[in-house]
Amino acid sequence: MPKGGFGNLIALPLQKFPRKNGYSVFVNKKFEPYIDQWTYLESVKRISKKTVESILLKHNNSSSYTVKSEPTSYDINIPSEITIIRKNGIHIPKNKLPSNILNELIKLAVINNPEFYKAQSKRLSTHRIPRKIDCSYEMDDSVVIPHGCLGDIKAILSRNKITFYIDDQTKVAVTIFIFVGVFCRNKMKRSTL
């Protein structure tokens, strides 16, 4: 057995009761359990990525299988162009994009919740603390995503060969100067000195 053991993910299924009940054991080509499970586990060698790809190629007769997934491109009902409205957020029309692309765009606005991981690291209960925070929201005809995701939105739309136009409807802030006169009474002046 390696120094430090195999770890819980491997050791727990190979303990007495799961093995006795036949829930999890290593089997040979005839589906008979090996007599000494631990000896067999020690004899298993790690295989390379190239070997995995060659096995996939051999059994699936396709060269499209790879171990690492690439960003997917969707060909179903993709519009040639859309208009994105930029105001209190980036408004992306729901009815023009296929759900796969829309879901990918919404995922851009999902972030990890630091409170969840803080509680988890202190071994506190995470029962009512969400693991992720979704910063997007839906309106009747569009999905609103924060402004900071604009670069990634452009990249996803470009990858799917969708021409996009940005309609900037942000309101320009007007500067207002206000003079506030503050007058102190005699007692107030003495207290501040």
CYANA upper distance limits for C-alpha pairs under 8 A (distance plus 0.5 A):
  1 MET  CA      5 GLY  CA      6.59
  1 MET  CA      6 PHE  CA      7.98
  1 MET  CA     38 TRP  CA      8.02
  1 MET  CA     42 GLU  CA      7.06
  2 PRO  CA      6 PHE  CA      7.27
  6 PHE  CA     10 ILE  CA      6.59
  6 PHE  CA     11 ALA  CA      6.73
  7 GLY  CA     11 ALA  CA      6.39
  8 ASN  CA     12 LEU  CA      5.88
  9 LEU  CA     13 PRO  CA      7.76
 10 ILE  CA     14 LEU  CA      7.30
 11 ALA  CA     15 GLN  CA      7.00
 13 PRO  CA     18 PRO  CA      6.40
 13 PRO  CA     19 ARG  CA      7.75
 13 PRO  CA     23 TYR  CA      8.32
 13 PRO  CA     24 SER  CA      6.29
 13 PRO  CA     25 VAL  CA      8.25
 14 LEU  CA     18 PRO  CA      6.99
 14 LEU  CA     19 ARG  CA      6.38
 14 LEU  CA     24 SER  CA      7.14
 14 LEU  CA     25 VAL  CA      7.20
 14 LEU  CA     37 GLN  CA      7.95
 15 GLN  CA     19 ARG  CA      6.76
 16 LYS  CA     20 LYS  CA      6.41
 17 PHE  CA     21 ASN  CA      6.63
 18 PRO  CA     22 GLY  CA      6.68
 18 PRO  CA     23 TYR  CA      5.70
 18 PRO  CA     24 SER  CA      6.60
 19 ARG  CA     23 TYR  CA      6.52
 19 ARG  CA     24 SER  CA      6.32
 19 ARG  CA     25 VAL  CA      6.60
 25 VAL  CA     33 PRO  CA      6.76
 25 VAL  CA     34 TYR  CA      8.29
 25 VAL  CA     37 GLN  CA      7.65
 26 PHE  CA     33 PRO  CA      6.24
 26 PHE  CA     34 TYR  CA      6.73
 26 PHE  CA     37 GLN  CA      7.08
 26 PHE  CA     40 TYR  CA      8.37
 27 VAL  CA     31 PHE  CA      5.46
 27 VAL  CA     32 GLU  CA      5.59
 27 VAL  CA     33 PRO  CA      4.71
 27 VAL  CA     34 TYR  CA      6.20
 28 ASN  CA     32 GLU  CA      6.05
 28 ASN  CA     33 PRO  CA      6.94
 28 ASN  CA     34 TYR  CA      7.22
 34 TYR  CA     40 TYR  CA      7.70
 36 ASP  CA     40 TYR  CA      7.02
 37 GLN  CA     41 LEU  CA      6.69
 38 TRP  CA     42 GLU  CA      6.73
 39 THR  CA     43 SER  CA      6.94
 40 TYR  CA     44 VAL  CA      7.13
 47 ILE  CA     51 THR  CA      6.86
 47 ILE  CA     52 VAL  CA      7.71
 48 SER  CA     52 VAL  CA      7.04
 49 LYS  CA     53 GLU  CA      6.74
 49 LYS  CA     67 VAL  CA      7.50
 50 LYS  CA     54 SER  CA      6.71
 51 THR  CA     55 ILE  CA      6.75
 52 VAL  CA     56 LEU  CA      6.75
 52 VAL  CA     67 VAL  CA      8.06
 53 GLU  CA     57 LEU  CA      6.55
 53 GLU  CA     65 TYR  CA      7.48
 53 GLU  CA     66 THR  CA      6.51
 53 GLU  CA     67 VAL  CA      7.24
 54 SER  CA     58 LYS  CA      6.53
 55 ILE  CA     59 HIS  CA      6.72
 56 LEU  CA     60 ASN  CA      6.27
 56 LEU  CA     61 ASN  CA      8.31
 56 LEU  CA     62 SER  CA      8.43
 56 LEU  CA     65 TYR  CA      7.13
 57 LEU  CA     61 ASN  CA      5.80
 57 LEU  CA     62 SER  CA      6.03
 57 LEU  CA     63 SER  CA      6.48
 57 LEU  CA     65 TYR  CA      7.46
 58 LYS  CA     62 SER  CA      8.49
 73 SER  CA    159 ARG  CA      7.63
 73 SER  CA    160 ASN  CA      6.24
 74 TYR  CA     78 ILE  CA      7.89
 74 TYR  CA    100 ASN  CA      7.94
 74 TYR  CA    101 ILE  CA      7.94
 74 TYR  CA    160 ASN  CA      7.25
 76 ILE  CA     98 PRO  CA      7.75
 77 ASN  CA     97 LEU  CA      8.05
 77 ASN  CA     98 PRO  CA      6.79
 78 ILE  CA     96 LYS  CA      8.49
 78 ILE  CA     97 LEU  CA      6.88
 78 ILE  CA     98 PRO  CA      7.01
 78 ILE  CA    160 ASN  CA      8.46
 78 ILE  CA    162 ILE  CA      8.01
 79 PRO  CA     96 LYS  CA      7.21
 79 PRO  CA     97 LEU  CA      7.31
 79 PRO  CA    162 ILE  CA      7.04
 80 SER  CA    161 LYS  CA      7.72
 80 SER  CA    162 ILE  CA      5.60
 80 SER  CA    163 THR  CA      6.52
 81 GLU  CA    162 ILE  CA      5.72
 81 GLU  CA    163 THR  CA      4.83
 81 GLU  CA    164 PHE  CA      5.83
 81 GLU  CA    165 TYR  CA      8.23
 82 ILE  CA     93 PRO  CA      8.40
 82 ILE  CA     96 LYS  CA      7.77
 82 ILE  CA    162 ILE  CA      7.73
 82 ILE  CA    163 THR  CA      6.98
 82 ILE  CA    164 PHE  CA      5.41
 82 ILE  CA    165 TYR  CA      6.93
 83 THR  CA     92 ILE  CA      8.10
 83 THR  CA     93 PRO  CA      8.26
 83 THR  CA    164 PHE  CA      6.03
 83 THR  CA    165 TYR  CA      5.18
 83 THR  CA    166 ILE  CA      6.34
 83 THR  CA    167 ASP  CA      7.28
 84 ILE  CA     90 ILE  CA      7.26
 84 ILE  CA     91 HIS  CA      6.32
 84 ILE  CA     92 ILE  CA      5.82
 84 ILE  CA     93 PRO  CA      7.71
 84 ILE  CA    164 PHE  CA      7.33
 84 ILE  CA    165 TYR  CA      6.49
 84 ILE  CA    166 ILE  CA      5.34
 84 ILE  CA    167 ASP  CA      6.55
 85 ILE  CA     90 ILE  CA      6.40
 85 ILE  CA     91 HIS  CA      5.49
 85 ILE  CA     92 ILE  CA      7.32
 85 ILE  CA    166 ILE  CA      6.32
 85 ILE  CA    167 ASP  CA      5.22
 85 ILE  CA    168 ASP  CA      6.55
 85 ILE  CA    169 GLN  CA      7.31
 86 ARG  CA     90 ILE  CA      5.20
 86 ARG  CA     91 HIS  CA      6.66
 86 ARG  CA    166 ILE  CA      7.21
 86 ARG  CA    167 ASP  CA      6.47
 86 ARG  CA    168 ASP  CA      5.27
 86 ARG  CA    169 GLN  CA      6.15
 86 ARG  CA    170 THR  CA      6.84
 87 LYS  CA     91 HIS  CA      8.09
 87 LYS  CA    168 ASP  CA      6.98
 87 LYS  CA    169 GLN  CA      5.48
 87 LYS  CA    170 THR  CA      4.79
 87 LYS  CA    171 LYS  CA      7.86
 88 ASN  CA    170 THR  CA      7.37
 89 GLY  CA    144 VAL  CA      6.20
 89 GLY  CA    145 ILE  CA      6.17
 89 GLY  CA    146 PRO  CA      5.50
 89 GLY  CA    147 HIS  CA      5.95
 90 ILE  CA    143 VAL  CA      8.45
 90 ILE  CA    144 VAL  CA      5.84
 90 ILE  CA    145 ILE  CA      5.61
 90 ILE  CA    146 PRO  CA      6.57
 90 ILE  CA    147 HIS  CA      6.40
 90 ILE  CA    150 LEU  CA      7.93
 91 HIS  CA    142 SER  CA      6.27
 91 HIS  CA    143 VAL  CA      6.11
 91 HIS  CA    144 VAL  CA      5.06
 91 HIS  CA    145 ILE  CA      7.13
 92 ILE  CA    142 SER  CA      5.72
 92 ILE  CA    143 VAL  CA      5.77
 92 ILE  CA    144 VAL  CA      6.89
 92 ILE  CA    145 ILE  CA      8.33
 93 PRO  CA     97 LEU  CA      7.69
 93 PRO  CA    141 ASP  CA      6.46
 93 PRO  CA    142 SER  CA      4.76
 93 PRO  CA    143 VAL  CA      6.98
 94 LYS  CA    102 LEU  CA      7.75
 94 LYS  CA    141 ASP  CA      6.29
 94 LYS  CA    142 SER  CA      5.32
 94 LYS  CA    143 VAL  CA      6.80
 95 ASN  CA    141 ASP  CA      7.46
 95 ASN  CA    142 SER  CA      8.24
 97 LEU  CA    101 ILE  CA      7.05
 97 LEU  CA    102 LEU  CA      6.74
 98 PRO  CA    102 LEU  CA      6.82
 99 SER  CA    103 ASN  CA      6.42
100 ASN  CA    104 GLU  CA      6.80
101 ILE  CA    105 LEU  CA      6.72
101 ILE  CA    156 ILE  CA      8.46
102 LEU  CA    106 ILE  CA      6.70
103 ASN  CA    107 LYS  CA      6.66
104 GLU  CA    108 LEU  CA      7.36
105 LEU  CA    109 ALA  CA      8.06
105 LEU  CA    153 ILE  CA      6.91
105 LEU  CA    156 ILE  CA      8.07
106 ILE  CA    110 VAL  CA      7.64
106 ILE  CA    136 SER  CA      7.03
106 ILE  CA    143 VAL  CA      8.35
106 ILE  CA    145 ILE  CA      7.54
108 LEU  CA    149 CYS  CA      7.08
108 LEU  CA    152 ASP  CA      7.99
109 ALA  CA    134 ASP  CA      6.44
109 ALA  CA    135 CYS  CA      5.62
109 ALA  CA    136 SER  CA      6.13
109 ALA  CA    145 ILE  CA      6.70
109 ALA  CA    146 PRO  CA      7.31
109 ALA  CA    149 CYS  CA      7.57
110 VAL  CA    132 LYS  CA      6.95
110 VAL  CA    133 ILE  CA      6.03
110 VAL  CA    134 ASP  CA      4.85
110 VAL  CA    135 CYS  CA      6.43
110 VAL  CA    136 SER  CA      7.98
111 ILE  CA    132 LYS  CA      6.08
111 ILE  CA    133 ILE  CA      5.77
111 ILE  CA    134 ASP  CA      7.02
111 ILE  CA    135 CYS  CA      8.12
112 ASN  CA    131 ARG  CA      6.74
112 ASN  CA    132 LYS  CA      5.04
112 ASN  CA    133 ILE  CA      6.63
113 ASN  CA    117 TYR  CA      7.36
113 ASN  CA    130 PRO  CA      7.35
113 ASN  CA    131 ARG  CA      5.97
113 ASN  CA    132 LYS  CA      5.52
113 ASN  CA    133 ILE  CA      6.26
114 PRO  CA    118 LYS  CA      6.50
115 GLU  CA    119 ALA  CA      6.62
115 GLU  CA    129 ILE  CA      7.82
116 PHE  CA    120 GLN  CA      6.57
116 PHE  CA    126 THR  CA      6.66
116 PHE  CA    129 ILE  CA      6.17
116 PHE  CA    130 PRO  CA      6.99
116 PHE  CA    131 ARG  CA      6.11
117 TYR  CA    121 SER  CA      6.48
117 TYR  CA    131 ARG  CA      8.13
118 LYS  CA    122 LYS  CA      6.91
119 ALA  CA    123 ARG  CA      6.64
119 ALA  CA    124 LEU  CA      5.50
119 ALA  CA    125 SER  CA      7.20
119 ALA  CA    126 THR  CA      6.85
120 GLN  CA    124 LEU  CA      6.26
120 GLN  CA    125 SER  CA      7.59
120 GLN  CA    126 THR  CA      6.99
126 THR  CA    130 PRO  CA      8.20
135 CYS  CA    145 ILE  CA      7.45
135 CYS  CA    146 PRO  CA      7.46
136 SER  CA    143 VAL  CA      7.53
136 SER  CA    144 VAL  CA      6.01
136 SER  CA    145 ILE  CA      5.24
136 SER  CA    146 PRO  CA      7.27
137 TYR  CA    143 VAL  CA      6.42
137 TYR  CA    144 VAL  CA      5.89
137 TYR  CA    145 ILE  CA      7.53
138 GLU  CA    142 SER  CA      6.63
138 GLU  CA    143 VAL  CA      4.98
138 GLU  CA    144 VAL  CA      6.60
139 MET  CA    143 VAL  CA      6.48
139 MET  CA    144 VAL  CA      7.87
145 ILE  CA    149 CYS  CA      7.54
146 PRO  CA    150 LEU  CA      8.28
149 CYS  CA    153 ILE  CA      6.63
150 LEU  CA    154 LYS  CA      6.68
151 GLY  CA    155 ALA  CA      6.85
152 ASP  CA    156 ILE  CA      6.75
153 ILE  CA    157 LEU  CA      6.71
154 LYS  CA    158 SER  CA      6.49
154 LYS  CA    164 PHE  CA      8.50
155 ALA  CA    159 ARG  CA      6.53
156 ILE  CA    160 ASN  CA      6.87
157 LEU  CA    161 LYS  CA      6.75
157 LEU  CA    162 ILE  CA      5.66
157 LEU  CA    163 THR  CA      7.72
157 LEU  CA    164 PHE  CA      7.96
158 SER  CA    162 ILE  CA      6.16
158 SER  CA    163 THR  CA      7.47
184 CYS  CA    188 MET  CA      6.37
184 CYS  CA    189 LYS  CA      6.77
185 ARG  CA    189 LYS  CA      6.88
186 ASN  CA    190 ARG  CA      6.99
187 LYS  CA    191 SER  CA      6.91
188 MET  CA    192 THR  CA      6.99
189 LYS  CA    193 LEU  CA      7.14
